[in-house]
Amino acid sequence: MDASTSPVAVNATLNAVTRIDAKSSEFARGWPVLLAATFGVGLGITGLPFFAFGQFVRPLVQTFGWNRGEVSGGITCLMFGTAVMSPFVGRAVDKFGFRSVALISQLGLALGFIGASLVGHSVIGYYVAWLALSFLGAGTSPVVWTRAVAGRFERSRGLALGIMLSGTGIIAIIAPMIVNQIIAHLGWRIAYQVLAGSVFFIGLPMTYIFLQSESKRGSLIATHLGMTMKQALHTTMFWRVIGAFILISMVASGLIVHLPTLLIDRGFLPAAAAAMVGMLGYTIIVGRISLGVLVDRFSPAFVGGGLISLAAVTSILLTQGFAPLLSVLLLGLCCGAEVDLLAFLMSRMFGLRSYAQIYGCGISSFTFGAAFGPILAGRSHDLTGSYNMALYGFAAAIVIATLLIFSLWRDVKPSRS
């Protein structure tokens, strides 16, 4: 790596070439893309399928007689497929543009939900359905949406990414309660079909109307600057980020997916558990916006690491059965700081030259970790009758991840440094 592609040089060059119209702010020019990306990420593969999944665990156990570990394997397949596909999605975005990839994948995701609604008693068929959904909808991951937003925002990039990724927080608020009501009155198969309709009739039109490509509207910043994928792979900071986010995603996915059943095990009614899980969305939004504002001004490593560490506190509180609402709120703050922190770190350290490919590898690693969290928690419960063993392991993993994020304090600077 030469001096021209060092993180400091990348940041300095990007700041030097920022072209903000004196009569129009970044948000005034970039709001259509930001709006489309917010809907896209919320209804995308890391939003809607993930936050709705927990509501299907008990109905599937009751319908087919599978155990919780087997049902949790569906989210593992989803994460595995997303991990495999993310680097390819990144290359496709860099080559064909984010708009084309997003539109095709939103159609694929809708079809994937229809497939999930048709599964029978074979658990293998169930896993195949979730793998198919992950392959078909892979281009609705944050790889696409963050690339669109990062190309429009420079000085307010952290805040813009935070607003965009709040789409998952909105979904976390409304999806559990809506899905729970649909399952209760119409069954889980209809619930999957409603999810398909939401992607097809809401997400896809928003993308078609508002997500203009840079060739049509013009990027606010120079997107050809930064490191190549090969150069990024030869830096230690890339691998520190990868290691940290594998652990973070493992914990976040394990906690989120099993939170409804954990609360029901503690005596909550299904509707009350869904409502409490819905509270997660509010703090995810707070976490995302707070992270975005702070990393534009203060050390991203210390701000991000501090928010990530809250998941360790959540895990310990859940083992004791103490203050479940506080546990949910702290978990939301942590989850509000993961995918957008990853996007911010990758874009600031490596630039936008090969951002989609680099971030695609980051998302691949993130989803690889997420694939194991739910199944580890499910197996822990199946073996011991309790989630405590998994929760203590999750707390230890977050401590390690936090230290790795802190170690990046010299490598990445705030947007307005």
ROKOL-674077 format. One record per residue (C-alpha): x, y negated, z; residue in one letter. Coordinates in steps of 0.02 Angstrom, whole numbers, plus 32768, in hexadecimal, padded with zeros to 4 digits. Layout:
<atoms>
XYZa ...
</atoms>
This chain:
<atoms>
800080008000m 804D7F597FCCd 80327EAF801Da 7FAE7E7D7F9Fs 7F3B7F097FD6t 7F567EFD8093s 7EBB7ED980FDp 7EFB7E2A8125v 7F1A7E04806Da 7E717E49803Bv 7E167DDD80BBn 7E7B7D42808Fa 7E5F7D587FD5t 7DA57D797FE7l 7D917CDE8053n 7DF37C777FD5a 7D867CA87F41v 7CDC7C957F93t 7C6D7C307F20r 7BD87BEE7F80i 7B6C7B6F7F25d 7B6D7ACE7F8Aa 7AB27ABA7F6Ak 7A837B6B7F96s 7AB47BDA8029s 7ADB7C93801Be 7A317CBE8061f 79D57C4A7FEAa 7A267CA07F55r 7A2D7D507F99g 79837D677FECw 79347DD37F61p 79C17E527F6Bv 79BD7E4C8029l 79017E69802Bl 79087EFD7FB3a 799B7F4A800Ea 79437F3A80B7t 78AD7F9B8076f 792080128019g 7989804480ADv 78F380558120g 789980C780A7l 793C81198072g 798981BE80A0i 79DC81818141t 793D8128817Ag 78938175815Dl 78C082308159p 7933821E81EFf 78C581BB8265f 7828821C8238a 787A82C6824Cf 786582D58307g 77A882D082F9q 77A9836F828Ef 780F83DC8306v 7783841A8377r 7701842F82EBp 777A84998285l 77A68503831Dv 76ED851F833Cq 76C585448285t 775485BA825Af 779585F78302g 784485B682E1w 78AC85788373n 78E684C58385r 799484EB8348g 794F853482A8e 78DC84A0828Av 796C842982AEs 79CB847E8222g 795E841A81AAg 79AE837781DEi 7A5783CE81D6t 7A3383FA8120c 79FE83468100l 7A9E83038149m 7B0A838680F3f 7AC083608049g 7AD482A58063t 7B8882BE8099a 7BAF83237FFCv 7B5982A77F88m 7B9282007FD2s 7C3D81F97F7Cp 7BE9821F7ED5f 7B66819A7EF7v 7BF3811F7F18g 7C4581457E71r 7B9E81367E19a 7B7E808C7E69v 7C2A804C7E36d 7C0E808B7D84k 7B5480717D5Ff 7B1F7FF07DE1g 7ABA7FFC7E80f 7A0F7FD67E34r 7A09806A7DBEs 7A4580E37E43v 79C580A27EC1a 792F80B17E4Dl 795681627E16i 7978819C7EC7s 78DA81507F11q 787581B77E95l 78DB824F7EC7g 78BF82317F80l 780382287F68a 780882CE7F0Cl 787383167F98g 77EE82ED801Af 776C83437FAFi 77DB83DD7FACg 77EC83D9806Aa 772E83D9807As 7724847D801Al 779A84EA8082v 775E859580BEg 7790860B814Ah 784186288109s 78BE85BF816Bv 793585CF80D8i 78B3857F8067g 78A184F580E8y 795C84D480E1y 795C84D68023v 78D284538023a 793883DF8091w 79D583FA8029l 797283CF7F8Da 792E83337FE0l 79DF82FD800Fs 7A2283167F5Ef 798F82C27F09l 798D822C7F7Eg 7A4782177F9Ca 7A4B81717F3Fg 79D881217FBFt 7A6281268042s 7AB680888086p 7B40809F8004v 7ACC804E7F85v 7A787FCB7FEFw 7B137F8C804At 7B707F7A7FA4r 7AE37F0F7F61a 7AE47E9E7FFBv 7BA27E968011a 7BB07E557F5Fg 7B3D7DC37F89r 7B7C7D908035f 7C297D638072e 7C277CE98104r 7B847D2F8147s 7BA37DE38116r 7B937E2981C5g 7AEC7DD581E1l 7AAC7E068134a 7ADC7EBC814Fl 7A8B7EB681FAg 79E87E7381B3i 79E97EF28125m 7A0C7F878194l 79837F4E820Bs 79127FA4818Eg 793D804681E7t 790C7FF6828Bg 78617FC68245i 784A8079820Ai 788080B982B5a 77F580508302i 7765807F8291i 778F812A8249a 7784819482E9p 76D98151831Bm 768F8158826Bi 76D482058247v 7699824482F0n 75E7820882CBq 75E78254821Ci 762582FB825Fi 75A382FA82E9a 751182D88273h 7546831A81C9l 75D9838F81E8g 7693838981C9w 768783B1810Fr 761E831780EDi 769882B28157a 772782E180E2y 76BD82AF804Cq 76988206809Bv 775381EB80AFl 776882127FF5a 76E281927FCBg 7735810B8033s 77D7811D7FD3v 778181237F29f 770080997F42f 776380217FB2i 781E803F7FA6g 782E805D7EEBl 77C97FC37EB4p 78297F537F2Cm 78CD7F8F7EE0t 788F7F787E2Ey 78527EC77E4Ci 78D37E7C7EC2f 79777EDC7EB4l 79C97E7E7E25q 7A767EB87DEFs 7B0B7E457DFEe 7B147E377D42s 7A6A7DE27D44k 7A7D7D6C7DD6r 7B387D637DF0g 7B987D977E8Bs 7BC27D127F0Bl 7C6F7D5C7F23i 7CF77DB07EC0a 7CCC7E697EC5t 7D677EA37E67h 7DDE7E827EF8l 7E197EFC7F7Cg 7E627FAA7F89m 7E43803F7F1At 7E0180E07F64m 7EAF812C7F5Ak 7EFD809A7FB7q 7E7A80A08040a 7E99815A805Bl 7F4F81358082h 7F2780C18114t 7F1880FB81C8t 7E89808281E8m 7E1D80DF8169f 7E31818281C8w 7E1681308271r 7D6F80ED8231v 7D41819781EAi 7D6981F2828Cg 7D08817682F5a 7C6C817B828Bf 7C668238827Fi 7C57823A833Dl 7BDE81A78342i 7B6881F382C3s 7B6B829D8317m 7B32824F83BAv 7AB481D6836Ea 7A5F825A8304s 7A5A82D98391g 7A0B825D8408l 798D8213838Ei 794E82B68345v 7935830A83EEh 78FA8272844Fl 783F82948432p 784A8349846Ct 78BD831A84FDl 783D829B853Al 77AE83178526i 78138395858Bd 781E830F8612r 77618302861Bg 773482818598f 769D82A08528l 76C982AA846Dp 767882008449a 76D481AF84DBa 777981FC84A5a 775D81BC83F3a 7738810E8436a 77D5810F849Fm 783F814B840Ev 77F080BE83ABg 783F80468427m 78E4808183E1l 78C1801D8345g 78B47F7883A0y 795E7F8983EFt 79A97FCB834Ci 79727F2782FDi 79B97EC2838Fv 7A5A7F258384g 7A6C7F0D82C9r 7A4B7E5282CCi 7AB87E388365s 7B477E998318l 7B357E398275g 7B3C7D8F82CAv 7BCC7DBE833Cl 7C3F7E1382BDv 7C347D79824Ed 7C847D1782DDr 7CDE7D8B8356f 7D4B7E268351s 7CE67EAC82F4p 7D477F37834Ba 7D1F7EFD83FBf 7C6B7ECA83D5v 7C477F6C8378g 7CA07FDC83F4g 7C437F8D8485g 7B997FB08438l 7BCA80608405i 7BFD808984B8s 7B48807584F1l 7B20812184AAa 7B8E816E8532a 7B27811685B7v 7A8881548563t 7AC582088563s 7AEF8204861Ci 7A4981B3864Al 79EA823885EAl 7A4382C58646t 7A04827C86EAq 7953825C86ABg 796981AB86E8f 791981128695a 78E4816085EFp 78AD80B985A8l 7957806C85D0l 79A98102857Cs 794480E684DFv 796C802C84DBl 7A27804784F1l 7A2680CD846Al 79D2805383F4g 7A587FD08411l 7ADE805083E9c 7A83808F834Dc 7A717FDC8316g 7B2E7FD0830Da 7B60806B82ABe 7B3D806B81F0v 7B4A7FAD81E0d 7BEB7FAB8245l 7C30802F81CFl 7BFC7FC68139a 7C477F288182f 7CEC7F7B81AFl 7CFF7FCC8104m 7CD67F2D80A3s 7D487EBD810Br 7DDC7F338115m 7DDA7F738062f 7D7B7EF17FFDg 7CF67F137F78l 7D637F547EEAr 7D39800B7F11s 7CC27FEA7FA1y 7C3A80627F6Ba 7CB580F37F5Dq 7D0D80C98001i 7C6B80AD805Fy 7C248148800Bg 7CAE81AD805Dc 7C8881578101g 7BCE818080F4i 7BFC823180C1s 7C6082458161s 7BD881F081C5f 7B5282668185t 7BC782FA819Bf 7BCD82D28255g 7B1182B18257a 7AF2835F8211a 7B3783AF82AEf 7AEC83428336g 7A378381832Ep 7A648437831Ci 7AE1842E83ACl 7A5D83E0841Ca 79DC845F83E3g 7A5084F38403r 7A7E84AC84ADs 79C684AB84DCh 79A985598495d 7A3B85A284F7l 7A2A8548859Dt 7976850B85A1g 79B7845985B0s 7A0783D18546y 7A8583A385CEn 7B1A84028589m 7B0983A984E2a 7AED83018537l 7B8F830B859By 7BEC833984FCg 7B9D82A684A2f 7BD8822E852Aa 7C8C826B8519a 7C85825C845Ba 7C4B81A68467i 7CDA817984DAv 7D5681B98458i 7CFC816083CAa 7CFB80BB842At 7DB780C38444l 7DD180E2838Al 7D68804A835Ei 7DC67FDE83DCf 7E6A80128389s 7E377FB382EAl 7E3C7F09833Cw 7ED87ED482DBr 7E997F168234d 7DF27EBE821Cv 7DC47E098237k 7D1D7DAF8247p 7CCD7D6B81A8s 7CEE7CB881DFr 7D9F7CCD821Fs 
</atoms>
